Amino acid sequence: MPNDYFSETKQTSLVFWSLGQMLKGAAYAAAFLIAIVLFVWAIYLVGLLLPEESRQTPDPMAALEAPVLTADIV
């Protein structure tokens, strides 16, 4: 009885190569996502170290908006 169950053909080696490439890309994507999560988490932790008064101040970008002066046109 021939034992050709485990013989590797060009098609199976191509399948394993493509599966390896997909898993490698998934690992890169997971590492990138974990890096983004760690970066946002670090920013959050730095924000917790700030004093409470700095969290209650108004937005500095709101001061750049000029009030609109409207006149009633009769």
MODELLER restraints for C-alpha pairs under 7 A, 6 or more apart:
rsr = mdl.restraints
at = mdl.atoms
